[in-house]
């Protein structure tokens, strides 16, 4: 292999490794964003542990070839950036959506893969509207805690009632 092919193969291997570890990744069209805006987007994503890379579409296709992921080749046309999230799928989608709202719908999300399943741009938009994982877990904990708290209150009331009955019985026997 010559030097150019070796460099391309290194890029493919790097992308392949990142996609293997990713819980979700999105394909975005960054056309219309200047360098300053892309840098702002990158820093927002990086702060949340999400990576933004611009790479040739053919190299992405080669990197995805042996991962057993759904074919998203129709999204790999034109200027393309990969947004790769290691954590939950919602964080990256939310950042992309919020940034696009602030910047004339740029970048536009073409689609992606979440938990090894292809998603459309509409599904990514729906993901972006979900509350963060921590909030969902807190709501679930609240839903689970409420019936237990009610049960504890009922049992405590019965205990007080029982103590009252025992106290009344003691008073009656003393009299």
PyMOL commands that set and color helices and strands:
alter all, ss='L'
color gray80, all
select helices_A, chain A and resi 3-21+35-47+57-64+73-75+89-102+121-129+133-174
alter helices_A, ss='H'
color red, helices_A
select strands_A, chain A and resi 24-29+50-54+81-85+108-114+117-120
alter strands_A, ss='S'
color yellow, strands_A
deselect
rebuild
show_as cartoon
